């Protein structure tokens, strides 16, 4: 599939899903989708096999040849690239016999975003390409690549891996209606399962990690006293408690997706901006993004929600800054907080930055978790 502009891609998505373009009509649009339930296949055996090339799409953003479009995307970032993996998956599951798709395909995880180029030119055309790389019973992995035309050729800018899930027309339950692919799997599921199993929220740190935590603790002890409570900040260091930046967003209907929930690209952009601001303040200079890692969409964010964002510098090494951004929704009536996303950003600066130092055990776990994500990023570069 070839799309000459982002707007054409968005309109194609709305046609496939049957989404309303007006906020006031969304209830009727949801009722219309409910009637699509009888079009769901009973099992994968009823579905035709699809190849990777069947889901291939190419979307162009002509920033170099369209000044009006350039001005729009320079000043009004809408996270358009985030819709492309959804369209890729709908292309994979498309049934020509049906006017609208009975599936609700939503983002479950952004596994990895690797920056291949630090400078993105505002006056050069951009091209997005992607296709499905693996299919399970209810989930799909899609790869997306972004490149930019500069000096007579397209050069890579970023590579991203998304995991999408298929749900029923009401977007309430999982459904096993994904077309299987016979091609070899290049799915990263095994790695993700291993990382989840080894999570510091589930198991104790390794022996090597415990040595690191103890060394950090010893480096902060006051040698003038014989006390475990007396702590001193080492030279060229910052307490982790002093490396936080927080924010609040009221989620308006303008930021909704085709299923009338808050668009995942909007959440990613707000988390990135807060994380970037924290890294900028911490390093004392403008940082560049190296990678985004392991973004799990735990819960959808409803329109009208109060979204609380908290960024924390959790690991530093040389001129690298690892930032964790935690987002949660606050219910003003019950005052309950529900986590929606956790983002991991790796930034690089032009100069070495101070060392981040944890004080509590909880901060030490954040430090180790940040170190793990940082090491994974370096390994993939």
TIBA-626275 format. One record per residue (C-alpha): residue in three letters; residue number from 1; z, y, x. Coordinates in steps of 0.25 Angstrom, whole numbers, plus 2048, in hexadecimal, padded with zeros to 3 digits. Example, Ala and Ser with C-alpha at 12.3 -4.5 7.8 and 13.67 -1.06 7.14 Angstrom:
+------+-----+-----+-----+-----+
: rest :  nr :   w :   v :   u :
+------+-----+-----+-----+-----+
:  ALA :   1 : 81F : 7EE : 831 :
:  SER :   2 : 81D : 7FC : 837 :
+------+-----+-----+-----+-----+
This chain:
+------+-----+-----+-----+-----+
: rest :  nr :   w :   v :   u :
+------+-----+-----+-----+-----+
:  UNK :   1 : 800 : 800 : 800 :
:  UNK :   2 : 7FC : 80E : 805 :
:  UNK :   3 : 803 : 81B : 800 :
:  UNK :   4 : 7FE : 828 : 805 :
:  UNK :   5 : 80B : 82F : 802 :
:  UNK :   6 : 819 : 82D : 7FF :
:  UNK :   7 : 818 : 832 : 7F1 :
:  UNK :   8 : 80D : 827 : 7ED :
:  UNK :   9 : 817 : 81D : 7F2 :
:  UNK :  10 : 822 : 822 : 7EA :
:  UNK :  11 : 819 : 822 : 7DD :
:  UNK :  12 : 815 : 814 : 7E0 :
:  UNK :  13 : 823 : 810 : 7E1 :
:  UNK :  14 : 826 : 817 : 7D3 :
:  UNK :  15 : 81A : 80F : 7CD :
:  UNK :  16 : 81F : 802 : 7D2 :
:  UNK :  17 : 82D : 804 : 7CD :
:  UNK :  18 : 82A : 80C : 7C1 :
:  UNK :  19 : 834 : 816 : 7C5 :
:  UNK :  20 : 836 : 824 : 7BE :
:  UNK :  21 : 833 : 830 : 7C5 :
:  UNK :  22 : 83D : 838 : 7BD :
:  UNK :  23 : 84C : 837 : 7BD :
:  UNK :  24 : 84D : 838 : 7AE :
:  UNK :  25 : 844 : 82C : 7AC :
:  UNK :  26 : 84B : 823 : 7B5 :
:  UNK :  27 : 852 : 81B : 7AA :
:  UNK :  28 : 845 : 818 : 7A3 :
:  UNK :  29 : 83F : 814 : 7B0 :
:  UNK :  30 : 84B : 80A : 7B2 :
:  UNK :  31 : 849 : 805 : 7A4 :
:  UNK :  32 : 83A : 802 : 7A6 :
:  UNK :  33 : 83D : 7FB : 7B3 :
:  UNK :  34 : 847 : 7F1 : 7AB :
:  UNK :  35 : 83B : 7EC : 7A4 :
:  UNK :  36 : 835 : 7E7 : 7B1 :
:  UNK :  37 : 840 : 7DC : 7B3 :
:  UNK :  38 : 837 : 7D1 : 7AC :
:  UNK :  39 : 82C : 7D4 : 7B7 :
:  UNK :  40 : 835 : 7CE : 7C2 :
:  UNK :  41 : 831 : 7C1 : 7C8 :
:  UNK :  42 : 83B : 7B5 : 7C6 :
:  UNK :  43 : 83A : 7B1 : 7D5 :
:  UNK :  44 : 832 : 7B4 : 7E2 :
:  UNK :  45 : 82A : 7A7 : 7DF :
:  UNK :  46 : 823 : 7AF : 7D4 :
:  UNK :  47 : 81E : 7BA : 7DE :
:  UNK :  48 : 812 : 7BB : 7E7 :
:  UNK :  49 : 814 : 7BB : 7F6 :
:  UNK :  50 : 812 : 7C8 : 7FC :
:  UNK :  51 : 80E : 7CC : 80B :
:  UNK :  52 : 814 : 7D7 : 813 :
:  UNK :  53 : 807 : 7DF : 813 :
:  UNK :  54 : 808 : 7DF : 803 :
:  UNK :  55 : 813 : 7E9 : 804 :
:  UNK :  56 : 80E : 7F1 : 80F :
:  UNK :  57 : 80D : 800 : 80C :
:  UNK :  58 : 809 : 80D : 813 :
:  UNK :  59 : 80E : 81B : 80F :
:  UNK :  60 : 80A : 827 : 816 :
:  UNK :  61 : 811 : 835 : 816 :
:  UNK :  62 : 806 : 83F : 81B :
:  UNK :  63 : 810 : 849 : 821 :
:  UNK :  64 : 805 : 84E : 82B :
:  UNK :  65 : 7FA : 850 : 821 :
:  UNK :  66 : 802 : 855 : 815 :
:  UNK :  67 : 80A : 862 : 818 :
:  UNK :  68 : 810 : 862 : 80A :
:  UNK :  69 : 815 : 854 : 80B :
:  UNK :  70 : 81A : 857 : 819 :
:  UNK :  71 : 823 : 862 : 813 :
:  UNK :  72 : 828 : 859 : 808 :
:  UNK :  73 : 82D : 84E : 812 :
:  UNK :  74 : 832 : 857 : 81C :
:  UNK :  75 : 83C : 85E : 812 :
:  UNK :  76 : 83E : 854 : 807 :
:  UNK :  77 : 841 : 846 : 80D :
:  UNK :  78 : 841 : 83C : 802 :
:  UNK :  79 : 842 : 82F : 80A :
:  UNK :  80 : 834 : 82B : 805 :
:  UNK :  81 : 833 : 820 : 810 :
:  UNK :  82 : 83E : 818 : 809 :
:  UNK :  83 : 836 : 815 : 7FD :
:  UNK :  84 : 82B : 80E : 805 :
:  UNK :  85 : 833 : 801 : 807 :
:  UNK :  86 : 835 : 800 : 7F8 :
:  UNK :  87 : 826 : 802 : 7F6 :
:  UNK :  88 : 823 : 7F7 : 801 :
:  UNK :  89 : 82C : 7ED : 7F9 :
:  UNK :  90 : 825 : 7F1 : 7EC :
:  UNK :  91 : 818 : 7EF : 7F2 :
:  UNK :  92 : 81C : 7E1 : 7F6 :
:  UNK :  93 : 821 : 7DD : 7E8 :
:  UNK :  94 : 816 : 7E4 : 7E1 :
:  UNK :  95 : 810 : 7DC : 7D5 :
:  UNK :  96 : 803 : 7E2 : 7D1 :
:  UNK :  97 : 805 : 7DC : 7C3 :
:  UNK :  98 : 811 : 7E5 : 7C0 :
:  UNK :  99 : 810 : 7F4 : 7BE :
:  UNK : 100 : 81E : 7F6 : 7C3 :
:  UNK : 101 : 827 : 7EE : 7CC :
:  UNK : 102 : 833 : 7E7 : 7C6 :
:  UNK : 103 : 83A : 7E8 : 7D3 :
:  UNK : 104 : 844 : 7F2 : 7D7 :
:  UNK : 105 : 843 : 7F2 : 7E7 :
:  UNK : 106 : 84E : 7FA : 7EE :
:  UNK : 107 : 852 : 7FC : 7FC :
:  UNK : 108 : 85E : 7F3 : 800 :
:  UNK : 109 : 85E : 7F6 : 80F :
:  UNK : 110 : 857 : 7FF : 81A :
:  UNK : 111 : 858 : 7F5 : 825 :
:  UNK : 112 : 853 : 7FE : 830 :
:  UNK : 113 : 84C : 80B : 833 :
:  UNK : 114 : 847 : 80D : 841 :
:  UNK : 115 : 842 : 81A : 846 :
:  UNK : 116 : 836 : 818 : 850 :
:  UNK : 117 : 834 : 827 : 852 :
:  UNK : 118 : 83E : 832 : 852 :
:  UNK : 119 : 834 : 83E : 84E :
:  UNK : 120 : 82D : 83E : 841 :
:  UNK : 121 : 822 : 849 : 840 :
:  UNK : 122 : 823 : 851 : 833 :
:  UNK : 123 : 814 : 853 : 833 :
:  UNK : 124 : 80E : 845 : 836 :
:  UNK : 125 : 80A : 83B : 82C :
:  UNK : 126 : 814 : 82F : 829 :
:  UNK : 127 : 810 : 821 : 825 :
:  UNK : 128 : 81A : 817 : 81F :
:  UNK : 129 : 816 : 808 : 81F :
:  UNK : 130 : 81E : 7FC : 81B :
:  UNK : 131 : 81E : 7EE : 815 :
:  UNK : 132 : 827 : 7E3 : 811 :
:  UNK : 133 : 82C : 7DA : 81C :
:  UNK : 134 : 835 : 7D0 : 815 :
:  UNK : 135 : 838 : 7CB : 807 :
:  UNK : 136 : 844 : 7C4 : 801 :
:  UNK : 137 : 847 : 7C0 : 7F3 :
:  UNK : 138 : 84D : 7CE : 7EF :
:  UNK : 139 : 84B : 7D6 : 7FC :
:  UNK : 140 : 83F : 7DC : 804 :
:  UNK : 141 : 83F : 7E1 : 812 :
:  UNK : 142 : 835 : 7ED : 815 :
:  UNK : 143 : 831 : 7F3 : 822 :
:  UNK : 144 : 82C : 802 : 822 :
:  UNK : 145 : 826 : 809 : 82D :
:  UNK : 146 : 824 : 818 : 82F :
:  UNK : 147 : 81A : 81E : 838 :
:  UNK : 148 : 814 : 82C : 83B :
:  UNK : 149 : 807 : 831 : 83F :
:  UNK : 150 : 808 : 839 : 84C :
:  UNK : 151 : 7FE : 83C : 858 :
:  UNK : 152 : 7F3 : 834 : 851 :
:  UNK : 153 : 7FB : 827 : 84D :
:  UNK : 154 : 806 : 822 : 844 :
:  UNK : 155 : 813 : 81F : 84C :
:  UNK : 156 : 81F : 817 : 847 :
:  UNK : 157 : 82B : 820 : 842 :
:  UNK : 158 : 834 : 816 : 83B :
:  UNK : 159 : 836 : 807 : 837 :
:  UNK : 160 : 83E : 803 : 82B :
:  UNK : 161 : 843 : 7F6 : 825 :
:  UNK : 162 : 847 : 7F6 : 816 :
:  UNK : 163 : 84D : 7EB : 80D :
:  UNK : 164 : 84A : 7EC : 7FF :
:  UNK : 165 : 84F : 7E4 : 7F3 :
:  UNK : 166 : 848 : 7E1 : 7E6 :
:  UNK : 167 : 850 : 7E3 : 7D9 :
:  UNK : 168 : 84D : 7E2 : 7CA :
:  UNK : 169 : 847 : 7EE : 7C2 :
:  UNK : 170 : 854 : 7F4 : 7BF :
:  UNK : 171 : 858 : 7F3 : 7CE :
:  UNK : 172 : 865 : 7EC : 7CA :
:  UNK : 173 : 863 : 7DE : 7D0 :
:  UNK : 174 : 85B : 7D7 : 7DB :
:  UNK : 175 : 84F : 7CF : 7D7 :
:  UNK : 176 : 847 : 7C4 : 7DF :
:  UNK : 177 : 839 : 7C9 : 7DD :
:  UNK : 178 : 834 : 7CC : 7EB :
:  UNK : 179 : 827 : 7C7 : 7EF :
:  UNK : 180 : 829 : 7BD : 7FB :
:  UNK : 181 : 822 : 7BF : 808 :
:  UNK : 182 : 81D : 7B3 : 810 :
:  UNK : 183 : 81C : 7BB : 81D :
:  UNK : 184 : 827 : 7BA : 828 :
:  UNK : 185 : 834 : 7C1 : 826 :
:  UNK : 186 : 837 : 7CC : 82F :
:  UNK : 187 : 843 : 7D0 : 826 :
:  UNK : 188 : 850 : 7D5 : 82D :
:  UNK : 189 : 859 : 7CE : 823 :
:  UNK : 190 : 860 : 7C5 : 82E :
:  UNK : 191 : 863 : 7D1 : 836 :
:  UNK : 192 : 869 : 7D8 : 82A :
:  UNK : 193 : 872 : 7CC : 826 :
:  UNK : 194 : 877 : 7CB : 834 :
:  UNK : 195 : 87B : 7DA : 835 :
:  UNK : 196 : 881 : 7D9 : 827 :
:  UNK : 197 : 889 : 7CC : 82B :
:  UNK : 198 : 88E : 7D3 : 838 :
:  UNK : 199 : 892 : 7E0 : 831 :
:  UNK : 200 : 89F : 7E7 : 835 :
:  UNK : 201 : 8A3 : 7E8 : 827 :
:  UNK : 202 : 8A3 : 7D8 : 826 :
:  UNK : 203 : 8A7 : 7D3 : 834 :
:  UNK : 204 : 8AE : 7D8 : 840 :
:  UNK : 205 : 8A7 : 7DE : 84C :
:  UNK : 206 : 8A2 : 7D6 : 858 :
:  UNK : 207 : 8AB : 7D4 : 864 :
:  UNK : 208 : 8A2 : 7DE : 86C :
:  UNK : 209 : 8A3 : 7E8 : 860 :
:  UNK : 210 : 8B2 : 7E6 : 860 :
:  UNK : 211 : 8B3 : 7EA : 86F :
:  UNK : 212 : 8AB : 7F6 : 86C :
:  UNK : 213 : 8B4 : 7FB : 861 :
:  UNK : 214 : 8C0 : 7F8 : 86A :
:  UNK : 215 : 8BA : 800 : 876 :
:  UNK : 216 : 8B7 : 80C : 86D :
:  UNK : 217 : 8C6 : 80B : 869 :
:  UNK : 218 : 8CB : 80B : 877 :
:  UNK : 219 : 8C2 : 817 : 87B :
:  UNK : 220 : 8C9 : 81F : 870 :
:  UNK : 221 : 8D8 : 81C : 874 :
:  UNK : 222 : 8E0 : 827 : 87A :
:  UNK : 223 : 8E4 : 822 : 888 :
:  UNK : 224 : 8F0 : 82C : 887 :
:  UNK : 225 : 8F7 : 824 : 87C :
:  UNK : 226 : 8FA : 816 : 87A :
:  UNK : 227 : 8F5 : 816 : 86B :
:  UNK : 228 : 8EA : 80F : 864 :
:  UNK : 229 : 8EA : 81B : 85A :
:  UNK : 230 : 8E7 : 826 : 864 :
:  UNK : 231 : 8D8 : 828 : 865 :
:  UNK : 232 : 8D0 : 831 : 86E :
:  UNK : 233 : 8C1 : 834 : 86C :
:  UNK : 234 : 8BA : 831 : 879 :
:  UNK : 235 : 8B1 : 83C : 87F :
:  UNK : 236 : 8A3 : 83E : 879 :
:  UNK : 237 : 8A7 : 837 : 86D :
:  UNK : 238 : 8A9 : 839 : 85E :
:  UNK : 239 : 8B2 : 832 : 854 :
:  UNK : 240 : 8AB : 82B : 849 :
:  UNK : 241 : 8B3 : 832 : 83F :
:  UNK : 242 : 8AD : 83F : 844 :
:  UNK : 243 : 89E : 83B : 843 :
:  UNK : 244 : 89C : 83A : 833 :
:  UNK : 245 : 893 : 842 : 82A :
:  UNK : 246 : 894 : 841 : 81B :
:  UNK : 247 : 88B : 845 : 80F :
:  UNK : 248 : 88A : 845 : 800 :
:  UNK : 249 : 87D : 843 : 7F8 :
:  UNK : 250 : 87C : 845 : 7E9 :
:  UNK : 251 : 871 : 83B : 7E5 :
:  UNK : 252 : 867 : 842 : 7DC :
:  UNK : 253 : 85C : 83C : 7D4 :
:  UNK : 254 : 851 : 842 : 7DD :
:  UNK : 255 : 855 : 838 : 7E7 :
:  UNK : 256 : 853 : 82C : 7DE :
:  UNK : 257 : 84A : 820 : 7E1 :
:  UNK : 258 : 841 : 819 : 7D8 :
:  UNK : 259 : 84D : 811 : 7D2 :
:  UNK : 260 : 854 : 81E : 7CF :
:  UNK : 261 : 85F : 81C : 7DA :
:  UNK : 262 : 860 : 824 : 7E6 :
:  UNK : 263 : 855 : 822 : 7F0 :
:  UNK : 264 : 859 : 81A : 7FC :
:  UNK : 265 : 850 : 824 : 805 :
:  UNK : 266 : 859 : 82F : 800 :
:  UNK : 267 : 866 : 828 : 804 :
:  UNK : 268 : 860 : 825 : 812 :
:  UNK : 269 : 85C : 833 : 814 :
:  UNK : 270 : 869 : 839 : 811 :
:  UNK : 271 : 870 : 82E : 81A :
:  UNK : 272 : 867 : 831 : 825 :
:  UNK : 273 : 869 : 840 : 824 :
:  UNK : 274 : 878 : 83F : 824 :
:  UNK : 275 : 877 : 835 : 830 :
:  UNK : 276 : 86E : 83E : 838 :
:  UNK : 277 : 877 : 84A : 835 :
:  UNK : 278 : 883 : 842 : 83A :
:  UNK : 279 : 87B : 83D : 847 :
:  UNK : 280 : 876 : 84B : 849 :
:  UNK : 281 : 884 : 851 : 848 :
:  UNK : 282 : 88A : 846 : 851 :
:  UNK : 283 : 87F : 847 : 85C :
:  UNK : 284 : 87E : 856 : 85C :
:  UNK : 285 : 86F : 855 : 85B :
:  UNK : 286 : 864 : 850 : 852 :
:  UNK : 287 : 863 : 841 : 852 :
:  UNK : 288 : 857 : 838 : 84F :
:  UNK : 289 : 857 : 82C : 846 :
:  UNK : 290 : 855 : 81E : 84D :
:  UNK : 291 : 858 : 814 : 842 :
:  UNK : 292 : 85E : 812 : 834 :
:  UNK : 293 : 864 : 804 : 833 :
:  UNK : 294 : 869 : 7FB : 828 :
:  UNK : 295 : 86A : 804 : 81B :
:  UNK : 296 : 86F : 7FC : 810 :
:  UNK : 297 : 86E : 801 : 802 :
:  UNK : 298 : 87A : 7FB : 7FC :
:  UNK : 299 : 87A : 802 : 7EF :
:  UNK : 300 : 870 : 80C : 7E7 :
:  UNK : 301 : 874 : 81A : 7E6 :
:  UNK : 302 : 873 : 81F : 7D8 :
:  UNK : 303 : 86E : 82D : 7D4 :
:  UNK : 304 : 879 : 837 : 7D3 :
:  UNK : 305 : 882 : 830 : 7DD :
:  UNK : 306 : 88A : 837 : 7E7 :
:  UNK : 307 : 886 : 831 : 7F5 :
:  UNK : 308 : 890 : 833 : 800 :
:  UNK : 309 : 88A : 831 : 80E :
:  UNK : 310 : 892 : 82F : 81B :
:  UNK : 311 : 88C : 82F : 829 :
:  UNK : 312 : 894 : 82A : 835 :
:  UNK : 313 : 890 : 829 : 844 :
:  UNK : 314 : 894 : 81B : 847 :
:  UNK : 315 : 88E : 818 : 855 :
:  UNK : 316 : 888 : 820 : 860 :
:  UNK : 317 : 882 : 81C : 86D :
:  UNK : 318 : 87B : 825 : 877 :
:  UNK : 319 : 872 : 82E : 86F :
:  UNK : 320 : 872 : 825 : 862 :
:  UNK : 321 : 87B : 828 : 856 :
:  UNK : 322 : 87D : 81D : 84B :
:  UNK : 323 : 880 : 823 : 83D :
:  UNK : 324 : 885 : 81B : 831 :
:  UNK : 325 : 883 : 822 : 823 :
:  UNK : 326 : 88B : 81C : 818 :
:  UNK : 327 : 887 : 820 : 80A :
:  UNK : 328 : 88F : 81E : 7FD :
:  UNK : 329 : 88F : 822 : 7EE :
:  UNK : 330 : 89B : 829 : 7E8 :
:  UNK : 331 : 89E : 827 : 7DA :
:  UNK : 332 : 8A5 : 834 : 7D6 :
:  UNK : 333 : 8AC : 82D : 7CA :
:  UNK : 334 : 8B2 : 821 : 7D0 :
:  UNK : 335 : 8B2 : 827 : 7DF :
:  UNK : 336 : 8AD : 81A : 7E4 :
:  UNK : 337 : 8A4 : 81A : 7F0 :
:  UNK : 338 : 898 : 80F : 7F1 :
:  UNK : 339 : 891 : 80D : 7FE :
:  UNK : 340 : 882 : 80E : 7FC :
:  UNK : 341 : 87C : 80E : 80A :
:  UNK : 342 : 87F : 80E : 819 :
:  UNK : 343 : 875 : 814 : 823 :
:  UNK : 344 : 875 : 812 : 832 :
:  UNK : 345 : 86D : 81C : 83A :
:  UNK : 346 : 86A : 81C : 849 :
:  UNK : 347 : 867 : 82A : 84F :
:  UNK : 348 : 864 : 82E : 85D :
:  UNK : 349 : 866 : 83C : 863 :
:  UNK : 350 : 861 : 843 : 870 :
:  UNK : 351 : 86E : 842 : 877 :
:  UNK : 352 : 87A : 839 : 878 :
:  UNK : 353 : 884 : 83A : 86D :
:  UNK : 354 : 894 : 839 : 86D :
:  UNK : 355 : 89A : 82B : 86B :
:  UNK : 356 : 89F : 828 : 85D :
:  UNK : 357 : 8AD : 822 : 85D :
:  UNK : 358 : 8B4 : 81A : 852 :
:  UNK : 359 : 8C3 : 81B : 84F :
:  UNK : 360 : 8C6 : 811 : 844 :
:  UNK : 361 : 8C2 : 803 : 842 :
:  UNK : 362 : 8B8 : 806 : 837 :
:  UNK : 363 : 8B1 : 811 : 840 :
:  UNK : 364 : 8B0 : 806 : 84B :
:  UNK : 365 : 8A9 : 7FD : 841 :
:  UNK : 366 : 89F : 809 : 83E :
:  UNK : 367 : 89D : 80B : 84D :
:  UNK : 368 : 89A : 7FC : 84F :
:  UNK : 369 : 890 : 7FC : 843 :
:  UNK : 370 : 889 : 808 : 848 :
:  UNK : 371 : 888 : 801 : 855 :
:  UNK : 372 : 882 : 7F5 : 84F :
:  UNK : 373 : 877 : 7FD : 847 :
:  UNK : 374 : 874 : 805 : 854 :
:  UNK : 375 : 872 : 7F9 : 85C :
:  UNK : 376 : 869 : 7F3 : 852 :
:  UNK : 377 : 861 : 800 : 852 :
:  UNK : 378 : 85F : 800 : 861 :
:  UNK : 379 : 85B : 7F1 : 860 :
:  UNK : 380 : 850 : 7F4 : 856 :
:  UNK : 381 : 84A : 800 : 85E :
+------+-----+-----+-----+-----+
